Amino acid sequence: MDSYLGLAQSKVKPRSLVDGLTNRTATIKKRPPRPTGYPTTSRPISTSSIVIDSAAQFRYLQEEHRSLLERHKKLEDSYTALQNEYAKVKSDNERLQGAYEELQESYNSVTAKNFNAGKFLVYLKLKRRTDKETLEKRNIIKNEACFNTYLQDVVMLDHPRIPRVIHECITVLEANDRFMRSPGLYRVSGDHNTIQNLRYDINANNYKRLRKLKGPHEVCGILKLFLRELKDPLISLDTCSKYLPDVIQMKTNTRFRIKQLISSLDDVRQNTLKVLMKHLRTVAAITENEVDSFSLGLLFSSLIFNETLADVCPVKFQKLTAVPRECIIAMMEDYDAIFE
């Protein structure tokens, strides 16, 4: 049965398409076999019906020949252009090679003279730049409100007349007993990022973040930063050398000489020294913070006499800083006799 039409398939193959469509039952008759002696040679093909136009064929070959000649001419032109380009590139390469060799020789000769072209260019650039003092005079660079400025430009308290930043730092430290007993007070560095953020706030006269600190070292860092960046120190070395020339003379009439030194200062510096020395004496009296008067004197001598770090020769540093150190220690230990 046919799987589609459901009809029985005929076992007889139709002779043609027409037979298949008309359902004829005629069968294909097979050709009878040839006899044994039947010739097998094929019938010759007649050439009378095939006509070759030789003229058209010749014209076709001429056109093909002409196209080949044109292609050959184009290839020759391209080859000539490539040869010219190659000669040009070769000459450029030779010229660049010679320039490179000259530069290499110049570099070797310059290196032998220990000359750095990069540093020279930086020097020329910096030489054209206006110095900081000129920019400050032209009011292009302005001093900060609290840090890196002069003492008279800092925001002051009314009573006592001292910088507000010093008053705020001392108040935050002394109000917290845990801060005052922290080991390494004033010797351990605080977090740099926190101190910089506090710097921006204090320059804007905002002390809220300073009062909410959970550790003492950032508060001490702000106090030290303020003293270190003062453009005019609390006590200059020139003023100190007038009354305390050396350590030997400090051994005699020390208290009197220090009183003369403090009396030569203005009111703001006197009040600031008085508040600072009282606070440092309190810090040195606490044993839990592992800080004594000698370490505080060594530390704050470089802050109060901050010219010692910038203007003193390293060879003479230890000798010249002995007087400021001993001066700070005497101010702490004889606070009542000197300031009261």
C-alpha positions as semicolon CSV with decimal commas, in nm:
position;residue;x (nm);y (nm);z (nm)
1;M;0,000;0,000;0,000
2;D;0,108;0,353;-0,066
3;S;0,180;0,519;0,269
4;Y;0,017;0,839;0,156
5;L;-0,266;0,750;-0,082
6;G;-0,348;0,419;0,072
7;L;-0,342;0,251;-0,274
8;A;-0,171;-0,064;-0,383
9;Q;0,154;-0,001;-0,566
10;S;0,185;-0,150;-0,908
11;K;0,475;-0,388;-0,958
12;V;0,494;-0,284;-1,322
13;K;0,711;0,024;-1,388
14;P;0,528;0,282;-1,607
15;R;0,687;0,359;-1,940
16;S;0,661;0,733;-1,914
17;L;0,534;1,020;-1,696
18;V;0,207;1,014;-1,885
19;D;0,166;0,646;-1,809
20;G;0,231;0,710;-1,443
21;L;-0,032;0,989;-1,424
22;T;-0,291;0,800;-1,632
23;N;-0,231;0,476;-1,439
24;R;-0,161;0,280;-1,757
25;T;-0,061;-0,080;-1,717
26;A;0,165;-0,101;-2,021
27;T;0,515;-0,219;-1,941
28;I;0,857;-0,129;-2,078
29;K;0,974;-0,378;-2,328
30;K;1,333;-0,477;-2,291
31;R;1,558;-0,457;-2,592
32;P;1,642;-0,803;-2,723
33;P;2,007;-0,899;-2,697
34;R;2,226;-0,854;-3,005
35;P;2,337;-1,156;-3,195
36;T;2,691;-1,284;-3,164
37;G;2,820;-1,163;-3,497
38;Y;2,666;-0,816;-3,482
39;P;2,913;-0,541;-3,567
40;T;3,002;-0,307;-3,276
41;T;3,153;-0,016;-3,469
42;S;2,980;0,317;-3,407
43;R;2,823;0,518;-3,680
44;P;3,043;0,809;-3,794
45;I;2,926;1,153;-3,695
46;S;2,849;1,385;-3,978
47;T;3,045;1,715;-3,962
48;S;2,829;1,886;-4,211
49;S;2,624;2,051;-3,932
50;I;2,935;2,196;-3,743
51;V;3,065;2,524;-3,887
52;I;3,377;2,697;-3,736
53;D;3,414;3,074;-3,794
54;S;3,793;3,123;-3,807
55;A;3,768;3,502;-3,843
56;A;3,571;3,537;-3,517
57;Q;3,813;3,309;-3,342
58;F;4,106;3,518;-3,463
59;R;3,944;3,836;-3,342
60;Y;3,884;3,679;-3,001
61;L;4,247;3,575;-2,974
62;Q;4,359;3,924;-3,074
63;E;4,146;4,079;-2,795
64;E;4,284;3,836;-2,540
65;H;4,638;3,915;-2,654
66;R;4,570;4,289;-2,629
67;S;4,430;4,252;-2,270
68;L;4,732;4,051;-2,169
69;L;4,964;4,318;-2,307
70;E;4,777;4,586;-2,108
71;R;4,804;4,383;-1,786
72;H;5,172;4,328;-1,852
73;K;5,219;4,704;-1,900
74;K;5,040;4,780;-1,572
75;L;5,254;4,527;-1,386
76;E;5,568;4,682;-1,530
77;D;5,456;5,029;-1,417
78;S;5,377;4,897;-1,067
79;Y;5,716;4,729;-1,048
80;T;5,891;5,052;-1,151
81;A;5,696;5,251;-0,887
82;L;5,785;4,995;-0,619
83;Q;6,149;5,013;-0,717
84;N;6,146;5,394;-0,683
85;E;5,970;5,370;-0,346
86;Y;6,221;5,114;-0,227
87;A;6,510;5,339;-0,329
88;K;6,350;5,632;-0,141
89;V;6,292;5,426;0,176
90;K;6,645;5,293;0,157
91;S;6,791;5,645;0,136
92;D;6,574;5,757;0,431
93;N;6,687;5,458;0,630
94;E;7,051;5,537;0,564
95;R;6,996;5,900;0,665
96;L;6,820;5,801;0,988
97;Q;7,091;5,549;1,065
98;G;7,355;5,820;1,032
99;A;7,153;6,056;1,255
100;Y;7,112;5,779;1,514
101;E;7,485;5,716;1,518
102;E;7,549;6,089;1,568
103;L;7,299;6,099;1,857
104;Q;7,457;5,792;2,010
105;E;7,798;5,954;1,998
106;S;7,658;6,275;2,150
107;Y;7,485;6,078;2,425
108;N;7,802;5,891;2,508
109;S;8,001;6,213;2,524
110;V;7,734;6,380;2,743
111;T;7,715;6,078;2,974
112;A;8,089;6,093;3,016
113;K;8,050;6,449;3,145
114;N;7,781;6,342;3,398
115;F;7,523;6,568;3,235
116;N;7,157;6,477;3,260
117;A;6,939;6,630;2,990
118;G;6,621;6,561;3,188
119;K;6,748;6,748;3,493
120;F;6,862;7,032;3,271
121;L;6,513;7,067;3,123
122;V;6,361;7,061;3,471
123;Y;6,609;7,327;3,578
124;L;6,512;7,548;3,285
125;K;6,144;7,498;3,366
126;L;6,190;7,582;3,732
127;K;6,409;7,878;3,646
128;R;6,124;8,037;3,454
129;R;5,883;7,979;3,744
130;T;5,815;8,268;3,980
131;D;5,936;8,208;4,336
132;K;5,695;8,161;4,624
133;E;5,774;8,493;4,794
134;T;5,683;8,688;4,482
135;L;5,356;8,500;4,450
136;E;5,275;8,574;4,814
137;K;5,348;8,944;4,766
138;R;5,119;8,951;4,464
139;N;4,850;8,783;4,681
140;I;4,834;8,481;4,447
141;I;4,935;8,241;4,724
142;K;4,758;8,322;5,049
143;N;4,848;8,203;5,397
144;E;4,625;7,951;5,568
145;A;4,397;8,063;5,848
146;C;4,580;7,861;6,113
147;F;4,868;7,651;5,980
148;N;5,176;7,761;5,787
149;T;5,123;8,125;5,872
150;Y;5,237;8,394;6,111
151;L;5,138;8,392;6,476
152;Q;4,962;8,729;6,463
153;D;4,736;8,602;6,181
154;V;4,608;8,299;6,375
155;V;4,261;8,299;6,534
156;M;4,307;8,386;6,903
157;L;4,109;8,342;7,220
158;D;4,008;8,654;7,404
159;H;4,126;8,537;7,746
160;P;4,395;8,428;7,769
161;R;4,511;8,561;7,434
162;I;4,660;8,246;7,285
163;P;4,599;8,058;6,955
164;R;4,268;7,880;6,969
165;V;4,409;7,559;6,821
166;I;4,646;7,520;7,118
167;H;4,364;7,579;7,366
168;E;4,137;7,325;7,190
169;C;4,406;7,054;7,173
170;I;4,505;7,092;7,539
171;T;4,140;7,094;7,649
172;V;4,063;6,773;7,455
173;L;4,367;6,595;7,601
174;E;4,326;6,702;7,963
175;A;3,951;6,635;7,964
176;N;4,010;6,265;7,896
177;D;4,210;6,076;8,158
178;R;4,266;5,786;7,917
179;F;4,431;6,022;7,668
180;M;4,669;6,158;7,930
181;R;4,771;5,806;8,036
182;S;4,826;5,674;7,682
183;P;5,180;5,534;7,641
184;G;5,402;5,738;7,410
185;L;5,200;6,058;7,434
186;Y;5,346;6,319;7,195
187;R;5,605;6,064;7,080
188;V;5,376;5,835;6,879
189;S;5,270;5,972;6,540
190;G;4,901;5,997;6,459
191;D;4,723;5,894;6,140
192;H;4,837;6,122;5,857
193;N;4,502;6,128;5,673
194;T;4,311;6,212;5,990
195;I;4,552;6,493;6,072
196;Q;4,518;6,640;5,724
197;N;4,138;6,631;5,745
198;L;4,157;6,802;6,084
199;R;4,387;7,062;5,931
200;Y;4,124;7,157;5,672
201;D;3,853;7,177;5,939
202;I;4,063;7,391;6,175
203;N;4,155;7,627;5,892
204;A;3,779;7,672;5,851
205;N;3,753;7,735;6,230
206;N;3,567;7,404;6,279
207;Y;3,672;7,198;6,582
208;K;3,385;6,948;6,598
209;R;3,585;6,659;6,451
210;L;3,878;6,733;6,683
211;R;3,654;6,707;6,990
212;K;3,511;6,371;6,876
213;L;3,843;6,192;6,825
214;K;3,878;5,849;6,987
215;G;4,258;5,862;7,021
216;P;4,507;6,115;7,162
217;H;4,784;6,088;6,903
218;E;4,600;6,280;6,629
219;V;4,532;6,563;6,878
220;C;4,901;6,575;6,968
221;G;4,984;6,565;6,596
222;I;4,773;6,876;6,533
223;L;4,945;7,064;6,816
224;K;5,291;6,969;6,693
225;L;5,199;7,052;6,333
226;F;5,084;7,399;6,430
227;L;5,406;7,479;6,618
228;R;5,627;7,328;6,349
229;E;5,472;7,525;6,062
230;L;5,472;7,866;6,228
231;K;5,660;8,106;6,003
232;D;5,779;8,298;6,307
233;P;5,864;8,063;6,599
234;L;5,754;8,124;6,956
235;I;6,120;8,187;7,047
236;S;6,383;8,255;6,784
237;L;6,740;8,136;6,816
238;D;6,869;8,493;6,796
239;T;6,659;8,597;7,094
240;C;6,762;8,288;7,286
241;S;7,132;8,343;7,218
242;K;7,118;8,693;7,370
243;Y;7,020;8,563;7,712
244;L;7,141;8,202;7,697
245;P;7,456;8,190;7,481
246;D;7,561;7,837;7,580
247;V;7,493;7,553;7,822
248;I;7,772;7,653;8,059
249;Q;7,617;7,991;8,132
250;M;7,280;7,826;8,188
251;K;7,417;7,657;8,498
252;T;7,439;7,995;8,670
253;N;7,131;8,209;8,723
254;T;6,924;7,983;8,500
255;R;6,589;8,097;8,634
256;F;6,678;8,465;8,605
257;R;6,805;8,429;8,248
258;I;6,492;8,242;8,138
259;K;6,272;8,509;8,297
260;Q;6,459;8,774;8,102
261;L;6,411;8,570;7,783
262;I;6,035;8,537;7,839
263;S;5,998;8,903;7,933
264;S;6,151;9,003;7,599
265;L;5,865;8,833;7,415
266;D;5,526;8,981;7,328
267;D;5,211;8,904;7,527
268;V;5,081;8,637;7,290
269;R;5,407;8,440;7,305
270;Q;5,430;8,474;7,682
271;N;5,074;8,349;7,732
272;T;5,124;8,065;7,484
273;L;5,446;7,950;7,654
274;K;5,279;7,965;7,993
275;V;4,985;7,747;7,885
276;L;5,212;7,502;7,700
277;M;5,460;7,457;7,985
278;K;5,182;7,402;8,236
279;H;5,032;7,133;8,014
280;L;5,369;6,964;7,952
281;R;5,442;6,963;8,325
282;T;5,112;6,782;8,381
283;V;5,198;6,530;8,108
284;A;5,546;6,464;8,253
285;A;5,396;6,404;8,601
286;I;5,196;6,100;8,479
287;T;5,405;5,784;8,480
288;E;5,165;5,570;8,273
289;N;5,230;5,763;7,950
290;E;5,604;5,677;7,966
291;V;5,704;6,038;7,889
292;D;5,941;6,238;8,111
293;S;6,055;6,599;8,109
294;F;6,376;6,521;7,916
295;S;6,193;6,358;7,621
296;L;5,936;6,639;7,616
297;G;6,213;6,900;7,628
298;L;6,395;6,731;7,340
299;L;6,075;6,710;7,134
300;F;5,933;7,057;7,197
301;S;6,266;7,235;7,165
302;S;6,253;7,159;6,791
303;L;5,892;7,288;6,777
304;I;5,918;7,605;6,986
305;F;6,262;7,692;6,846
306;N;6,166;7,550;6,507
307;E;6,455;7,724;6,330
308;T;6,688;7,461;6,475
309;L;6,578;7,202;6,221
310;A;6,599;7,430;5,918
311;D;6,893;7,663;5,968
312;V;7,145;7,474;6,181
313;C;7,433;7,279;6,029
314;P;7,403;6,906;6,114
315;V;7,753;6,907;6,261
316;K;7,660;7,179;6,510
317;F;7,303;7,060;6,563
318;Q;7,363;6,868;6,886
319;K;7,565;7,152;7,038
320;L;7,324;7,431;6,948
321;T;7,006;7,243;7,038
322;A;7,128;7,171;7,389
323;V;7,038;7,524;7,504
324;P;6,673;7,511;7,376
325;R;6,629;7,164;7,525
326;E;6,756;7,266;7,867
327;C;6,549;7,585;7,846
328;I;6,227;7,388;7,791
329;I;6,312;7,145;8,071
330;A;6,376;7,434;8,310
331;M;6,045;7,597;8,215
332;M;5,859;7,276;8,299
333;E;6,038;7,193;8,621
334;D;6,048;7,554;8,757
335;Y;5,711;7,655;8,619
336;D;5,584;7,821;8,936
337;A;5,898;8,028;8,988
338;I;5,924;8,138;8,625
339;F;5,564;8,204;8,520
340;E;5,374;8,272;8,843
